[in-house]
């Protein structure tokens, strides 16, 4: 039980330095598989934003912002690697 509590509270200490061994892919390094994932995530957030309608304007805007983030990644990757898309 103590290990669970330690893990639970360790997440609340604030941001951590990134692991030196993990490298996040940039849009320049995007594989076709990753681009497919980004497209799926974009479509999911777009659908959520459209289904939110006027019921919850804050959530709708949040979904649109998330969708916009992924479309930016896709667009940046397509500019950097036009032949791979």
Secondary structure, DSSP 4 states (H G I P E B T S, - for coil): -HHHHHHHHHTTS---PPPTT--PPPGGG--HHHHHHHHHHHHHHHHHHHHHTTT-HHHHHHHHHHHHHHHHHHHHHHHH-GGG-
